[in-house]
Amino acid sequence: MNDLNDVGTVTVSMPEPKNRTQHKIVVGDSTNMEGVESNSVHLVVTSPPYPMIEMWDKMFEKAGAKSYDQMHDYLTKTWKECYRVLVDGGIICINIGDATRRIDHSFKLYPNHARIIEKCEEIGFMTLPYILWKKPTNKPNAFLGSGFLPPNAYVTLDCEYILIFRKGALRKFEPKSELRYASKFTKKERDSWFSQLWEIRGTNQNHDELVRRTAAYPEEIVSRLIKMFSCLEDTVIDPFLGTGTTTKIAKELSRNSIGYEIEKDLLPIIKEKIGYSQQTLGEKAQFEIVEI
């Protein structure tokens, strides 16, 4: 980011993408993304199922993962695939929340963010400073524990993590890369986006239980991350696509995208969100849907 500060007052107009952006939706398991070439993706933006959150138990059980360790072993298969498909210098952003749960009369915290950092570093990713997403709540006085009496109350989990990792060294570009300079953000955006605490209201879910389990995160978060860590015409992948938010935003921001979603029942919601049935001859995006 530092070298972009040296451009001074140079103004670069936003070029029109030379080609239609390409968007591929794969109905399948992202632990094996053999359809994606190695070193071909520039950015990963995703929010996976959260281990030890009850509403995702059945999904993990289908994959044979019942314990906390098994759940993270399952997710790690996808993180390994993300490492493979990313270009050198590519970035992965993972939105994850920690979990609290009572099992066998024992209440404890399950630090999902810490386990993912551990697993990603074992794979070879370099950990970068993360973002804390503080979600404004309609229940500001919600708490766990024993009312106003110490010492047996618990701190409320009102922040989630946006973990950021890089594959290898800084990404390299041709001098004065047109698309890179055209993707530049403003000073106001930089000062706001590159701050560690983001306060953005979560997305309300108005669909059935299956869709609610996708834990859709706000479009604003996806938009910021794509602008921060990719350039026009780059390829963005979301291995846990859910309702299709990443594909929608990538399309709007003139990036290519690939999305994996294991729940086939979500496909109609994805199609609706990305405007799949409203394509026109002049559309600047092309869609492909593959079921494996």
C-alpha positions in Angstrom: 0.0 0.0 0.0 2.8 2.4 0.8 4.0 3.0 -2.7 0.5 4.2 -3.7 0.9 7.2 -1.3 3.6 8.6 -3.7 1.2 9.2 -6.6 0.5 12.8 -5.4 -2.2 14.5 -7.3 -2.1 12.3 -10.4 -5.6 11.6 -11.5 -6.3 8.3 -13.3 -9.7 7.8 -15.0 -11.4 4.5 -14.5 -11.1 2.5 -17.7 -13.9 0.3 -18.9 -13.0 -3.4 -18.5 -11.7 -4.7 -21.8 -13.7 -7.9 -21.6 -16.9 -9.0 -19.8 -16.1 -10.2 -16.3 -16.5 -14.0 -15.8 -18.3 -15.5 -12.9 -18.4 -19.2 -12.1 -20.7 -20.7 -9.5 -19.8 -24.3 -8.5 -22.3 -26.3 -6.5 -19.8 -28.5 -4.6 -17.3 -28.9 -1.8 -14.5 -26.4 -1.7 -12.2 -28.9 0.1 -11.4 -29.9 -3.5 -11.3 -27.1 -6.0 -9.6 -29.1 -8.8 -11.5 -27.0 -11.4 -9.5 -23.9 -10.4 -5.9 -23.6 -11.7 -3.1 -23.2 -9.3 -1.8 -19.6 -9.0 -4.8 -18.1 -10.8 -6.7 -16.3 -8.1 -5.8 -12.9 -6.7 -8.1 -12.6 -3.6 -10.2 -14.9 -1.4 -13.1 -13.3 0.6 -15.2 -15.7 2.6 -17.1 -16.4 5.8 -17.1 -20.1 6.6 -19.3 -22.1 8.9 -18.3 -21.3 12.5 -17.1 -24.3 14.5 -19.0 -25.0 17.8 -22.0 -22.8 16.7 -25.0 -25.1 17.0 -26.7 -24.1 13.8 -23.7 -25.4 11.8 -23.5 -28.8 13.6 -25.4 -30.7 10.9 -23.2 -29.3 8.1 -20.1 -30.4 9.9 -21.6 -33.8 10.8 -22.2 -34.4 7.1 -18.5 -34.0 6.6 -17.7 -36.4 9.5 -16.6 -33.6 11.8 -18.2 -33.6 15.3 -15.5 -32.2 17.6 -13.9 -28.8 17.6 -10.6 -30.2 16.3 -12.4 -32.1 13.5 -14.4 -29.1 12.4 -11.2 -27.1 12.0 -9.4 -30.0 10.3 -12.3 -29.9 7.7 -12.0 -26.2 7.2 -8.2 -26.5 6.8 -8.7 -28.6 3.7 -10.3 -25.5 2.1 -7.5 -23.2 3.4 -5.0 -25.5 1.7 -6.8 -25.2 -1.6 -7.0 -21.5 -1.3 -3.2 -21.4 -0.8 -2.8 -23.5 -4.0 -5.0 -21.3 -6.2 -3.8 -17.9 -5.0 -1.1 -16.1 -6.9 2.1 -15.2 -5.2 1.3 -12.1 -3.1 -2.4 -13.0 -3.1 -4.6 -12.2 -0.1 -7.1 -14.3 1.8 -9.7 -12.6 4.1 -11.7 -14.9 6.4 -14.6 -13.5 8.5 -15.0 -15.7 11.6 -16.5 -15.4 15.0 -15.5 -17.2 18.2 -18.0 -19.5 20.0 -19.1 -20.0 23.5 -20.9 -23.3 24.4 -21.9 -25.4 27.3 -21.0 -29.1 26.9 -21.3 -31.6 29.7 -22.1 -28.8 32.2 -18.9 -27.0 31.2 -19.1 -23.5 29.7 -16.1 -22.4 27.7 -14.9 -20.2 24.8 -13.8 -21.8 21.5 -11.4 -19.4 19.9 -12.0 -20.0 16.2 -10.0 -17.1 15.1 -6.9 -18.3 16.9 -7.2 -21.8 15.5 -7.6 -20.6 11.9 -4.4 -18.4 12.3 -2.6 -21.4 13.6 -3.7 -23.6 10.7 -3.1 -21.0 8.0 0.4 -20.4 9.3 1.1 -24.1 9.2 0.0 -24.1 5.5 2.4 -21.3 4.7 0.3 -18.1 4.9 1.8 -15.0 6.4 -0.5 -13.5 9.0 -1.2 -9.8 8.6 -3.0 -7.4 11.0 -6.7 -8.4 11.3 -9.9 -6.4 11.5 -12.3 -6.5 14.4 -15.9 -6.2 13.1 -18.1 -4.8 15.9 -21.7 -5.4 15.0 -24.1 -2.8 16.5 -26.8 -4.6 18.4 -30.4 -4.0 19.4 -29.6 -5.6 22.8 -26.8 -3.4 24.2 -27.4 -4.8 27.7 -27.2 -8.5 26.7 -24.8 -10.5 28.9 -24.1 -14.0 30.2 -23.8 -14.8 33.8 -25.1 -13.8 37.2 -26.6 -10.3 36.9 -24.7 -7.6 38.8 -22.9 -10.0 41.1 -19.2 -10.7 40.6 -17.3 -12.8 39.7 -19.3 -15.3 37.5 -20.5 -13.2 34.6 -19.0 -13.5 31.1 -18.0 -10.8 28.5 -20.4 -10.6 25.6 -19.0 -11.6 22.2 -19.9 -8.6 20.2 -17.0 -8.6 17.7 -16.1 -10.9 14.9 -12.7 -11.2 13.2 -11.7 -10.5 9.6 -8.5 -12.4 9.4 -6.1 -11.4 6.7 -3.2 -13.5 5.3 -0.9 -13.2 2.3 0.7 -16.0 0.3 4.4 -15.2 0.1 5.9 -11.8 -0.5 4.2 -8.6 -1.8 2.4 -9.0 -5.1 4.4 -7.7 -8.1 3.1 -5.4 -10.8 4.3 -4.0 -14.0 5.5 -0.3 -13.6 2.6 2.1 -13.7 0.1 -0.7 -14.1 -3.0 0.9 -15.6 -5.6 -1.3 -13.8 -3.8 -1.0 -10.5 -3.8 2.8 -10.6 -7.3 2.9 -11.8 -8.3 0.8 -8.7 -6.8 3.3 -6.3 -8.9 4.3 -3.2 -9.2 7.8 -1.8 -7.4 9.0 1.3 -10.7 9.1 3.2 -11.4 5.5 2.2 -7.9 4.4 3.2 -8.0 6.1 6.6 -11.4 4.4 7.3 -10.9 1.0 5.8 -7.3 0.4 7.1 -8.4 1.0 10.7 -8.6 -2.2 12.9 -12.2 -1.6 14.2 -15.1 -1.6 11.8 -18.6 -0.8 13.1 -21.0 -2.1 10.4 -24.5 -3.4 11.1 -25.0 -7.1 10.3 -27.3 -8.4 7.5 -30.9 -9.3 8.5 -32.0 -12.7 7.3 -35.6 -12.9 6.1 -35.4 -16.4 4.5 -35.8 -19.9 5.9 -33.5 -21.8 8.3 -31.1 -23.0 5.6 -30.4 -19.5 4.4 -30.1 -18.1 7.9 -27.3 -20.7 8.5 -25.2 -19.1 5.8 -24.7 -16.1 8.2 -24.6 -13.6 5.3 -22.3 -10.7 6.1 -23.0 -7.2 4.9 -22.2 -6.2 1.3 -20.2 -3.2 2.7 -17.7 -5.6 4.2 -17.2 -7.5 1.0 -17.0 -4.3 -1.0 -14.3 -2.9 1.2 -12.2 -6.0 1.2 -12.4 -6.4 -2.6 -11.4 -2.8 -3.2 -8.6 -3.0 -0.6 -6.9 -6.1 -1.8 -7.6 -6.5 -5.5 -7.5 -4.6 -8.8 -10.0 -4.2 -11.6 -10.3 -7.5 -13.6 -8.6 -9.6 -10.9 -10.3 -12.9 -9.9 -11.9 -13.2 -6.5 -12.9 -16.6 -5.0 -15.3 -17.4 -2.2 -15.1 -21.1 -1.1 -18.2 -20.7 1.1 -20.4 -18.6 -1.1 -23.7 -18.9 0.8 -26.3 -16.6 -0.8 -23.9 -15.2 -3.4 -22.8 -11.9 -1.8 -19.2 -12.1 -3.0 -20.2 -12.9 -6.6 -22.6 -10.0 -6.6 -20.1 -7.4 -5.3 -17.3 -8.7 -7.5 -19.5 -8.3 -10.5 -20.4 -4.7 -9.5 -16.7 -3.9 -9.0 -15.6 -5.3 -12.3 -13.7 -8.3 -10.9 -14.0 -11.9 -12.0 -15.2 -14.4 -9.5 -15.5 -18.0 -8.6 -17.9 -19.2 -5.8 -18.2 -22.7 -4.2 -21.4 -23.6 -2.3 -22.1 -27.1 -1.1 -25.8 -26.5 -0.4 -27.6 -27.0 -3.7 -30.8 -25.6 -2.2 -29.2 -22.1 -2.1 -28.8 -22.0 -5.8 -32.1 -20.2 -6.5 -31.2 -17.5 -3.9 -27.7 -17.1 -5.5 -29.3 -16.7 -8.9 -31.7 -14.1 -7.7 -29.0 -12.1 -5.9 -26.5 -12.0 -8.8 -29.2 -11.2 -11.4 -28.6 -14.5 -13.3 -32.0 -14.5 -15.0 -31.9 -10.8 -15.9 -28.8 -11.0 -18.2 -29.0 -8.9 -21.3 -27.0 -8.8 -24.6 -25.1 -5.7 -23.3 -24.4 -7.3 -19.9 -20.8 -6.8 -18.8 -20.8 -10.0 -16.9 -21.0 -13.7 -18.0 -22.1 -16.4 -15.6 -21.5 -20.2 -15.6 -23.0 -22.6 -13.1 -21.5 -26.0 -12.6 -22.8 -28.8 -10.4 -20.3 -31.5 -9.3 
